[in-house]
Amino acid sequence: MGETIKAPEYLFECSWEVCNKVGGIYTVLSTKAHTLQQIFNDKVIFIGPDIWGEAPAPDFKEDATLFADWRRYAEESGLPPVKVGRWDVPGTPPVILVDFKPLFGERDALYYTMWEHFKVDSIHAYGDYDESCIFAYASGKVIESFYHFHKLEGKKVAALFNEWMLGMGELYIRKQVPAIATLFTTHATSIGRSIAGNNKALYAYMEGYNGDQMARELNMEAKHSVEKQAARFADCFTTVSDITAQECKQLLDKAPDIVTPNGFEPNFVPEGESYTAKREEARRTLINVAEKLTGCPIDPDVLLVSTSGRYEYRNKGIDVFIEAMNRVRTSGQLQREVVAFIMVPAWVRAPRADLKEVVEHDIRTTAPLQVPFTTHWLNNMQEDKVLSYIRQIGFTNAASEKLKIIFVPCYLDGKDGIFGKPYYDLLIGMDATVYPSYYEPWGYTPLESVAFGIPTITTNLAGFGMWAKNTVSGDDITEGVAVINRTDFNYFDVANAIMEAILTLSHEDRAEIGRIRQRCLDLARNAEWSKFIAYYLKAFDIAIRHAEERNR
């Protein structure tokens, strides 16, 4: 029999994306919360930034009774202002939002301490570094205060810090409350993302890269320094996929203690009649907007395809998605209409007044609107990479074209002014999704897609793509996931492979589409948090054992 796993009696999890939807980490935490609550039952406490001032924080319900005694103590002891309540997601875990701005006056002293004790070099800091690190410091102070007030000295306590932004929180706890077991998770190294974003070949030359040298070259010294030291000093260092683990080892000089892959929570997906109704409603909404924008009727049986994620033009493969859709359009093999949506938030100015009016009043348009490729006006229409490439490559969105492409450059939170629906309520209407990422530590978007029963195309450079290949061949979209081999140099091969997969789906009959949907759902079940939480429990065990050894 092996040793029993040591579990924390209290767990703190800190992130910039607690009750603050910026990117994929929000999805990691908000879906994981339900499973953690089942295990820790209000002894898991999320800590996020209070950047909302007087406005209500989204997905947050204040609760005056929760930790009321500690809150009074915190106020009296000079801790920055906090809001205490629950995260309005399945599981409704306790949340502390901290207003870190009053601590900005302590910045220089904090950076000096971090240099003195941990050799974190903040001298070249710029951009979001200060804000992130002060929030991390505030998070550490909240944990320290809560720990001492509730006299947790004799209990097993763990604190998990996400991304370089929270690195100083981990280091602060390591110094001030060494009995707390610390975990640090990097979802993507700052240097790896930067190398990829600067059009350098990340994978072909991985073994030749030196993280410190690249940090100097790319002006990333401060972020890299705090990330590297956080990884080094954590009681347990984790990352989300095997592909990012290699990156950490090479660029941070520290291999993760364990890989903790990202799961998904099935209660986000409607079932039965509700699923069918939501899918039909999504399709009606998407087709209606496409018809109004392009000024021509669209077949109700149209194949709807989308990509989504952050606006990282190369890293997320937005460029290759547009290229691939053009190849589908000009292939001469398309027997079915296709509308391709690029759902990627950009520097949006406003929803188009002309489109908004014809959608709201259901006015039939008989000619395409001006710039029939975008649902919203941007602040930089001429310089925008997506619109520029769509124009350059020859799309027209004319009635005679079997494939039309539409850029949806806003956050889909239900308040976009055109669709009026959140992202999941549109995703459910798709027939296929494409995420041909060049740099993707995990890849929530393809996992969400299969969880909604929608076949997806991803790459072997995405953590999820590598994971999926343990279950499917990756060579056949009808298995639910196609995993395309992507290298630093095979852009056009990737575009062709996407084209082939989309053409394959466009020719399938209704019965086969039903079977493909079932294969997607079966695959997604293997990636639910109920399965993946085991990796986290092992990580907590590693952290607690290291902390106990340290404090002997």
N, C-alpha and C positions, 0 to 999 in steps of 0.2 A: 504493500500500500504506500502511495506517495504521501508527502506532507500535505496537511490540509492548507487550503488557500487562506491567507490572512486578508480579511476584508476591513475597510475602514468603517468606524462607527459614525463618523461624520465625513462628508465629502463636499468640498467647495470646487466649483468649476467656473473659471473666469474667462471672459472673451469680450472683445469689442462688439461682437454680434449677438449678444444676449439682448433680446427684445429690440434688436436693431438690424434690420434685414439689409445687409450690404452685399453678401455673396453666399457661397456654398456652405460656409461654416455655420451660418444661421440654420440651414437645413440639417446639418450634422447634429447640432445641439438640440434644436426644437423637436426633432424626431426621436433622438436618444432619450429625451427627458422622461417619456412615458415608461420605458423599461427601467431606467434608474430609479424612478419614483416607486415602482413595484418592489425594487430591492431595498431601497434605503428609506422609503416612507417619511418624507419631509426632513430627512437627515442629509439630503443632497440639496445644496443651496447654490444657485447660480448668481454670479455677480457680473453686472454689465454697466455701461456708462450712462449716466443721466445727462443726455445732451439735449433734452427736450424743454428744459426751463419750466415755464408755466403750462405749456401744452401737454396734453396727455401722451404718455409713451405708448406706442402701438403694442398690441398683444400683451399689455400689462394691466393687471387689476390690483390696485392698491388695497392693502388689508391692514387696518389700524391695529388689529388684535395680534397680528403675527410678530413674534419677537419684540413685543411692546416694551418690556423691561429693558432689554438691551438697547433699543432705539433711544430711550430716554438717557441711558448711561452714555451712549455714543455722543449724543447732543451735548451733554454736560462735560464730556471729556475732550471736546474740541475736535472731534472727527469731522471731516467734511460732510455736508448734508447728504442724507440718504433717503430713498423711498423704498419701502418694504411692501411686498405683495406677492402675487403669483403670476407666472407666465401663462398666458391664455392659449395654451396648446395642450394636446392630450397628455394627461398626467398632472397638469397644473402644479409644477414644482415651485417651491419658494424662490423668490428673486430679491436681490438687493441691488438697486440702481444707485450708483454713487456719483455725486457731482464733484468731479476732480479739480475743477477750475480754481478753487481757493488755494490749492497746493502749488500753483505755478511759481509762487514766491520761493519755494524750497528747491526749485529745479537745480540750481548750481551746486547746492550742498548734496543733493541726491546723486548727481553725476560724479561728483568728487568721491563720494562714498563707494559708488559702483566701480570706479576706477581703482580706488585704493584696495578694495576687498576682492574684486572679481576681474580686474583688468578689462572692464567694458570701456571702450574708447568712444566717447560721445562728441569728440571735438569737432567732427565734420558733419554734425547733425543738421538736417534741413527738412522742410516739408512736414509730414505728419509725425515725425519722430518724437518731438517734444510732447505733443498731445497724447500720443500712445503711451509713452513712458510714464507720464504723470498719472494717467489713468491706471496703469499697472501698479504704480506706487500706492495709489489710493486703494486699489483692490487688496493689496498686501496689508495695508493698515486696517481695512475692514475685517479681514480674516483674523489678524492679530487681536483686535479689540473683542470680536465675538468669542474667540478661543479663551481669552483670559476671563471675560465676564461670565461665561458659562462653565468655568473651571474644568476645561477639557484636558488638563495636563495628564490625567491618567488614562485617557482614551486613545484609541487609534484614529488619527485624523489625517486625511490626505487632501491635497489641494492641487488641482489640475489647471495649468495655464496654457492657453491656445495661441500659437503663433508668436513671432518676434515681438509683436506689440505688447504682449503680457510678460515678456522675459524678465523685466525688472521686478515685477510682482513676485515671481518665483525666487529671484535672487534676494529680494528683501525678506521673504519668509525664511529662506535658508539662513540668513544672518540673524534675524530677530527672534524667530520661533523655531529653532533647529529640530524640535521634536516632531514637527509636522512633516509628513512624507510628501515630497514635491514631485509632480509630474509635469513634463513639458512636451507638448505635441506640436510639431511643425507639419502643417498641411501642404506646404510647398516652401522650399528654401528661397529666401529673398534673392540670393545670388543665382540660383538655377532659373528662376522666373525671369530675372533680368538678362541673363545670357540669352535665353530663348527669345525674349522680347526685343533684344537688340540685333536680331537676325544673325546670331552666331550659331555655328553648328554645336549644339550641346552634347549630342550623343556620340557622334563620330570621334570627338576629341575628349570625351569625359575623363579618361584616365590621365590626360595631360593638364587638366585644369587645376589651379591652386586657388582655393576660395579666397584667401587673404589678398592675393595678387589681383584677382578679378574684382574684388570689392574696391580696391584702389582705382583700377582702370574704369570701373562703371560708376564711381562716385557713390558707393553703397557702404562705406566703411562703418558708419555708426550702426545701421540696421544689422549688418552682418556680424558685427562684434557682439551685440547683445544676444543675437540668436545663437551664435557659436558658444558663448559662455553659459547661456541658459541650458543648452543641450549638454554641456560638459558637467555642470553642477547639479542637474536634476537627479533625484533619486531614481527616477525612471524616465528615459527619453523615448518617445514614440513618434512614429509617423504612420501615414495612412495606406501606404502601398509598397510593394517590393521595389517598384521603379524609383520611388522617392527615397527609399532606404539606401539605394546605391548612391544617389545624389548626396544624401547627408554624409555618408561615409567619405566621399571624395571631397566635398566642398566645405563641410563643417568639421572634418577630421574626427567624426564620431558616428559610429554605426548605432542605429536605434537599438534599445534593449528588446523591443518587441514591436511588431507591426499591428496596428489596431485599425482594421478596415472599416469604412463607413457603411452603416446599415440604413435600412429604410423602415418606416412604420406603416403597416398595411392599413391602419385606420384613417389614412389620408385619402384612400381610394374608395369611391362609392361602389356598391355591389348591386347585382340583380337589376330590377327595374329602374332603380335610381341611376345606375351606370348608363343604361340605355338612354334614358331621358336626358341625362347631362351630355352624353355624347351627341345626340341629335341636336340639342340646343347649341352646343359648341359649333357644330358644323354649319348650322343655319347662320350663326353670327359671323363666322369666318367667311363663308361664301357671300353673304350679304355685303360685307365691307369690300371684298374683292370685286364684286359686281359693280358697286357704286364707284369705286376708284378707277376701274378700267373701262366702265361704260359699256359692258357687254354681258350677256347672260352666261352663267357658268353651270355646267352639268351638275346636278345634285350628287352624281356618282363620282365626282372629281376626286383625284388622289391628292390629299392634303399632306404636305411635307413641311417640316420645320427644323430650324436649328435655333439654339438659344444659349444664354450664358453671358459672361462678361464681355465687354467690347475689347477683346484682345485679338486684333485682326488676324495675326499670324498664329499666335499660341493656341487659340480656340479653333483654328481652321476655318474661319469665316471666308477667307479668300478662296480656299479650295472648295468650299460649299458652293459659292457663286460659280466658280469654274465648272464644277460637276453639273450643276443645274443647266448651265449653258450647253454642255455636252448632251444632256438628256434632250434638251429643246431641239438641238440640231442633228440628233441621231438618225432621224427618219424612221425610228422604230416605235414611236409613241402612238399608241392607238387610243389612249385615254387622256383626258385633260388632267393637268397637274397645276396646283398653285403651291409655290414654295414661299414660306414665311421665314424671315430673319428676325427673330424676337430678341433683340439685343439692345439694352438701354444705351443711348448715345447722348450727345449734348443737345437735348431737346428744347425747343423754344415753346411750342404750344401745339395742341391738336389742331389739325387743319379745319378752319371754319367752314370751308366749302364741303368737305367730307362729312363733318359733324352735322351740318344742316341736312344733307340728303339722307344720312343714316337716320337721324332723329325723326324726320318727317316722311321717311320711306318714299323719297322722290326717285323715280327711275331715271338713271342717266343713260344717254344714248351715245355719248362720246367720252373718251378717257378724260379725266381731270388733268390739269397741268401737273407735270411730274407724277405720272401714275404709278410710281414705285414706292411711295412712302405715305404712311398714315398720319405723320406728324411733321411739322416744319422743324428744321434744325437751326441752330445758331450759326453753323458753318456749312451751309448747303454745298458750296463750291469745293470745299476742302475735304468733305467727309469721304473716307476711303470706300465705304460700302456703296454709296450712291455713285461715286466716280467710276468704280469698277463695273457696276451694273450698266452704266451708260457706255463705257468704253468697249465692253465686250459685245454690245449689240442687242441687248434686250429692248423690246418695244412695248410689251404688254398689250399689243394690238389684238383685236378679236380673232384674227387669223392665226395667232400663235397658240399652240396647244399647251405650252408651259408659260405661266406668268409668275413673276417674282415680286414680293412685297416686303418692304423693310418696315418693321414695327419698332421704332427706336425709343421706346419708353418702358418704364417699370410697369409690369402688368400686375397692379395691385387692386384693380377694380375701379380706380379713379383716373384712368388714362384719358377719358373724354371721347373715345371712339368705340372701343369694345365694351367697356364697363364691366369687365369680368377679370378675376384674378387668373394668374398663369395656369394653375391646374385645371381651371374650368374651361380653358382653351386647349390645353395639351390633350385632354381627353377626346377631342374631335379629330386628332391627327390620324393618318394612316401609316406614317413612317416618320422617324426623326433621324437626323444626321449630325454627329458630333466628331468631326475628323481632326481631333486635337493633335497639335504638335507637342504641347506641354500641358499635361493634365494629371496632377498627382493622384487623384482618385477618379472623379467624373460622376457627379451626382445626376447630371441631366440624362445620360443614357439609363441609369438605374431607375430614375423616376419614370422614364418612358416605358420600360418593360413592366414596372409595377402597375402602370395604367393599361397594360395589355397591348402596347404599341411597339412593333418591331423597330429596332434601332441599329444604326451604323456607327461604330466607334473605331478606335485604333489601338494597336498594341503599345502605344506610348501613353495610354491612359491606364491608371491603376485598375479601374473597373474592367477595362478591356482585357487586361492580363488575367484578372480574376475569372471573368466569364469564360475564358478559354480552358479553364479547368473542367467546365461542364459541357460546353458546345465546341464544335470544331472551329468556329469563327469564320468559316469559309462560305457559309450559306445563310442568307438573310431569312430564309424560311424557318430556320431554327429559333428565330426570335432576336438574335444578335449576330451581326456581321462584324468581325474584328479585322480591320484592314492593316496590313503590314505597312508601317510608315517609318521612313528613315529621314535623315537630314536632307536627302537629295532626290526623293522620288515623288515630288509634288504631282506630276501629271499622271503617274501610275495610280495614285490615290484617287484623283478625280475620275479616272476611268473605272476604277473599282466601285466607286459610289454610283456612277452612272449605271453600271451593270446591275447593281443591287436594286436600284429604283425601278429600272425597266423590268426586272424579274417580278417585283411586287405589283407593278402596274398590269401584268398579264394574269395574275392569280384570280381564281374565281372565289365567290363568296364563302363556299365551304372550306376551302384551303385557308382563306384569311381567318376564319374562325379557329382553325387548328393552330395557326401561327400565334394568334392572340393567346390561346391556352398555353402554348410553349413559353411565351413571354412571362405569363403569370407564374408558371411553375419555376422558371429561372429566378424570378424576383423573390420567391418564397425562401430560396437558399440564402438571400442577402438581407433577411429581416434582422432587426436589432435583437430579437429573442435568440438568434443564432450567434450574431457577432459580438454580443455583450461579453461573451466568455473571454475575448481577447483583453477587454478592459479590466475584467476581474483579475486576470493574470498580471496586468500592468500594475494594478493597485497592490497586489501581493509583492511584486518586485520592489516597488517604492517603499512599502512599509518595512520590508526586511532590510533594505539598505539604510533606511532612517534609523532602525533599531541598532544596526551595527555601528553607525556613525555616532550614536549617542550613548554607547556603552561607557 
